């Protein structure tokens, strides 16, 4: 793509979702564990190989 459109960047996002009415304490735990996993240096290195970067947000930010 860069040959046709110099400095082209594509962005996408993935969200972890739970069923409606999942208790808040479960959402909090899932969020904390996910952030912890995505902060692991080996995972970040592995994601970087194909040019990916893990960026986390809070459940409230995802709702927006």
C-alpha positions in Angstrom: 0.0 0.0 0.0 2.9 2.4 0.8 4.0 2.2 -2.9 0.6 3.6 -3.9 -0.1 5.9 -1.0 3.1 7.0 0.8 3.0 7.0 4.6 -0.3 5.1 4.5 -1.5 3.9 7.9 -4.4 1.6 8.7 -5.9 1.4 12.2 -8.3 -1.1 13.6 -9.4 -2.0 17.1 -10.6 -5.1 18.9 -12.7 -5.1 22.0 -13.3 -7.7 24.7 -17.1 -7.7 25.4 -19.3 -9.4 27.9 -23.0 -10.2 28.0 -25.4 -7.5 29.1 -25.9 -7.3 32.8 -22.5 -8.9 33.6 -21.8 -7.8 37.2 -19.5 -4.8 37.6 -17.0 -6.7 39.7 -16.5 -9.2 36.9 -16.1 -6.5 34.3 -13.5 -4.9 36.6 -11.6 -8.2 37.0 -11.7 -8.9 33.2 -10.3 -5.4 32.5 -7.5 -5.7 35.1 -6.4 -9.1 33.9 -6.5 -8.0 30.2 -4.5 -4.9 30.9 -2.0 -7.1 32.9 -1.7 -9.6 30.0 -1.3 -6.9 27.4 1.5 -5.2 29.4 3.7 -8.4 29.4 6.9 -7.5 27.5 7.0 -10.8 25.6 3.5 -10.3 24.2 4.2 -6.7 23.3 7.3 -7.9 21.4 5.3 -10.6 19.6 2.6 -8.1 18.6 5.2 -5.6 17.4 6.7 -8.2 14.9 3.8 -7.6 12.4 3.6 -3.9 13.4 0.8 -4.2 16.0 0.6 -2.2 19.2 -1.7 -3.0 22.1 -3.5 0.1 23.5 -5.9 -0.4 26.4 -8.8 1.7 27.6 -11.2 1.6 30.5 -14.6 0.0 30.2 -16.2 3.4 30.4 -14.0 4.6 27.5 -15.0 1.6 25.4 -18.7 2.4 26.1 -18.3 5.8 24.6 
